[in-house]
Amino acid sequence: MTRAAAAEAETDKKSTPPAHIRVILADSQAIYRVGLRKVFALEGDMEVVGQAESLETLREVVETTPADVVVLEAGLISAPATMLPELVRLAPEIKMIVQVLEIDEATTVELYRRGVRGVIPRSISPDLLLKCVRKIAAGETWIDNRSVSWVIEAYRTNGAGGAQGKAQPKLSPKELTIIGCISKGMRNREIADQIGTTEQVIKNYLRKVYDKLGVSDRLELALYCIQNQLVPKSGSPTPAPATKRKA
C-alpha cells in the first residue's frame, strides 16, 4: 500500500462512526425528549440509552450509563464555563452536542471552547440531526463555516500561545494556501475556484494535511495552524500561484 493510500485509509477509519451509537437525551421539556427518541428509534445504528430532565439527573446518567453522544439542551447549562468541564470530567469519552434556541457568536465560541463537539439549533431537521450525531460519534466536530470563523477569531484575539517548540511537519505551498482558506471559513468548492483546481483535489489535499498534522477535522486544523504559527494573526499564509484548469 502506498503512503497516500495508507493515509486515506487511516482518515476513513477515523471518520467511521461506531456500529452502534448510544445516545443520551438531556432536555427539560418532555415533548422534545419524546420526539427525539422517536427519531433515533427509526435508525438501526442508534439507541437512546438514557434520558435526563435536569443537570443533576444528567450527572447521574453520564456516570452510570455507557454512551457515545449526549444531545443536551443549552438551557440546562446556565454556566458553561463550570458545568461543561464538570460533565467532561465525569464522562470524558462521551461527546456533547448542545441544542440552542439561536446560534450566536458569544455562545458558540464559549461552547466549543469548553469541549462541546457540536452546536445545533433546536429547529434542526431530523436528517441533519442524525448526520450530526453520526459525524460526532465518529470523532469529528460539527461546525458550520460562520462558526469556524467565530472560533478562530476568538482564538487569535485571546492569543494562541505560540509554537510548541517541536519540529513541525513540512507542508507544501499549496497545502499552506488551502489551510489559509480553511482558516477563513471557506468551503472546498470556494477553495478549488480560488486556486484553480477541482473540489475532489482539495479533499485529497485535506486528507494528507490531516494525516501530517494529526488532526481530524477543519476546526482542529485551523486551530492547530494558528497555535503553531502556520497562519499569521494578520491573515492567512501567502497563497501559492493559481494554476489554470485543463480544458
C-alpha positions, -999 to 999 in steps of 0.1 A, spaced: 0 0 0 13 34 -9 18 62 17 -10 82 2 -34 52 2 -24 44 38 -31 80 49 -65 79 32 -74 46 48 -64 60 82 -85 91 77 -115 70 67 -110 49 98 -110 80 120 -143 92 104 -162 59 107 -189 60 134 -194 31 158 -216 3 146 -240 11 174 -243 47 186 -256 51 222 -273 84 228 -283 102 260 -311 129 257 -309 158 282 -338 182 279 -361 199 303 -391 195 280 -405 160 278 -421 167 244 -386 172 230 -372 140 246 -402 120 232 -398 135 197 -360 129 196 -364 93 210 -388 86 181 -363 100 156 -335 78 169 -357 47 172 -361 46 134 -323 42 129 -308 7 132 -274 20 143 -287 43 171 -302 37 205 -313 61 233 -298 46 264 -306 73 289 -326 105 295 -323 135 318 -346 164 325 -322 184 347 -284 189 351 -284 169 383 -301 139 366 -276 142 337 -247 140 360 -260 107 374 -268 93 340 -234 100 324 -217 85 354 -237 53 353 -246 48 316 -221 40 289 -228 62 259 -212 78 229 -231 111 225 -252 134 246 -278 157 230 -281 185 255 -305 214 258 -285 246 263 -309 258 290 -297 231 313 -262 246 315 -266 282 326 -229 285 334 -210 266 306 -176 277 320 -180 255 350 -208 230 341 -194 217 308 -159 209 322 -175 190 350 -195 169 326 -164 162 305 -146 152 337 -174 128 347 -175 111 313 -146 121 291 -154 95 265 -189 110 258 -191 136 231 -216 165 236 -240 182 212 -257 213 225 -291 225 212 -296 263 213 -326 284 205 -305 307 184 -268 303 173 -249 335 182 -212 342 183 -206 345 220 -225 314 230 -210 294 201 -174 303 210 -179 296 246 -194 261 240 -167 250 216 -141 263 240 -155 242 268 -153 209 248 -186 207 230 -183 189 197 -214 204 180 -238 234 184 -271 230 167 -304 249 166 -335 234 183 -352 238 149 -327 214 132 -343 189 108 -342 152 118 -320 143 88 -294 169 98 -295 158 134 -288 122 125 -260 133 103 -246 154 131 -247 126 156 -230 101 133 -202 125 125 -196 134 161 -197 98 172 -170 92 146 -148 117 163 -154 148 141 -166 183 150 -200 195 137 -194 232 128 -205 255 100 -183 279 82 -195 310 101 -189 293 135 -154 283 123 -146 320 117 -160 330 151 -139 304 170 -108 312 150 -111 349 156 -117 344 193 -86 321 194 -65 348 177 -78 376 199 -71 356 231 -36 346 220 -26 312 206 3 306 229 29 304 202 46 274 186 50 242 206 88 241 203 90 209 183 96 202 147 66 208 126 56 186 96 67 201 63 38 215 43 39 224 6 30 259 -6 -4 247 -19 -12 229 14 -4 262 32 -27 280 8 -55 256 14 -50 259 52 -52 297 49 -85 293 31 -99 269 57 -89 294 85 -112 320 67 -141 295 68 -141 288 30 -158 258 16 -139 232 -5 -156 244 -37 -146 280 -30 -111 270 -23 -110 250 -56 -122 280 -75 -97 303 -59 -66 282 -67 -79 268 -100 -85 231 -93 -113 207 -85 -132 201 -53 -120 165 -52 -84 176 -54 -90 198 -24 -105 169 -5 -74 148 -13 -51 176 -1 -70 179 32 -67 141 38 -30 144 35 -28 175 57 -50 159 84 -27 129 85 5 151 86 -7 172 114 -26 146 134 -60 164 133 -94 151 124 -115 180 110 -114 216 97 -117 233 131 -89 213 146 -68 220 116 -74 258 117 -67 260 155 -36 238 152 -22 261 125 -29 293 145 -14 278 176 17 267 157 20 300 138 13 285 105 -14 311 100 -3 346 110 -27 366 131 -29 393 105 -41 369 78 -36 336 60 -4 321 45 9 336 13 -11 320 -14 6 298 -40 2 309 -76 -31 298 -91 -29 271 -118 -52 270 -148 -76 242 -151 -70 219 -180 -97 221 -206 
